[in-house]
Amino acid sequence: MITLYHHPLCPHSRFVRLLLGEYGITPELIEEKTYERRREFLILDPAGQTPVLVEQGGIVVPGAGPIAEYFDETRGLALGRHRLLPEDPASRVEVRRLCDWFHQKFFHEVTNWLVTEKVYKRYMPRERGGGAPEMELVRAARTNIRTHMRYIGYLAGGRKWLAGEQLSHADLAAAAQLSCVDFLGDVPWEENETAKLWYARVKSRPAFRSLLADRLPGLSPTAVYADLDF
Amino acid sequence: MITLYHHPLCPHSRFVRLLLGEYGITPELIEEKTYERRREFLILDPAGQTPVLVEQGGIVVPGAGPIAEYFDETRGLALGRHRLLPEDPASRVEVRRLCDWFHQKFFHEVTNWLVTEKVYKRYMPRERGGGAPEMELVRAARTNIRTHMRYIGYLAGGRKWLAGEQLSHADLAAAAQLSCVDFLGDVPWEENETAKLWYARVKSRPAFRSLLADRLPGLSPTAVYADLDF
């Protein structure tokens, strides 16, 4: 059994759930509120961030990037022509460039602000940064996401999937970020039709199902969140 | 010829310079001020961040992580037992975990604040965020680095190098961050003797030499910066 320490609105955790879904693996999910800085979790991973995956046999793999590389190295070949990291070095560069784009750039410009301000700050004690959302950051995120939607549309307009002709880590990285933002109702779907059609294709994959069933106490996703014809 | 778009105080660029040094490669260095958002640079890499490496033959490889993986995939075996990413999956996880630690956690908690507040803001026009440093952020960075020094000391105390018995990407990632902070005189070398001894070993490698010769207009490094017996 594979165990995944995650949070439902951590996009990097969502990326790993999508990744495991593509490998046909159902992990045991343990929800971790990283702001609680739980001792047992910090022993597992001193960075104290989700996601952390514990492999059968006990290898601890923290972080979206290392987890994706680890699965490609240990199980990638078994996916055959559906391998999520292509064979040739130049195509691998493109997949990893886009993973960085979504895991880091999109995260810091959009998702992190929305999730922190609109959700985490509700549950965090005041001395750890909890309180009312800073609406200036929420507005900045809502502006920034428009550029990203156009970039996704540009990529999906010229290729079958974001990094090329095959579904790859890049599509899962982008979809993971977008699905968090969509949960909060902040994706401007009208911004780019090509981006929307690409997302509809990713969203209809079986790997996506467990994400669409996510609920948080006291927080419901928007109506279109689980709708495959949004 | 390999070309590297970099900035002298961008730690991720420094990581790539150390990496290339270990491969025995001297790149053509082009200094890029990313805050100028130069059109030709944005065409090369739409994320607009250093480092960006252009391989002989024209492949563009942006970002410290993708560059390190690309070199391991295309030239790693040629390093033989000095390969910077070990062979077995569990050891690779450890190297990549620590690369994320330094490239991201150390960067966001320490280096980025120091370099942005003390250096970049001097050169940036006011409408792009230039101006006087926010001393609160500088002080936060100076506090945060102490935890990192102790963590480096803890790692180097139990292993020959940070991720194990071999020099790896992890050592270069940590040294790249520290060397930027050291340029600005903000490394508390008295905090941890084991960390200091580890850094002295990395600093005396031939790959480090070009970094120690770095100068910026109107900004001199501190006296210990280029001293191998600091």
Interface residues (C-beta under 8 A of the other chain):
Chain A: D45 P46 A47 I59 V60 V61 P62 G63 G65 P66 E69 Y70 E73 T74 P89 A90 R92 V93 R96 R97 D100 W101 Q104 K105 Y151
Chain B: D45 P46 A47 I59 V60 V61 P62 G63 G65 P66 E69 Y70 E73 T74 P89 A90 R92 V93 R96 R97 D100 W101 Q104 K105 Y151
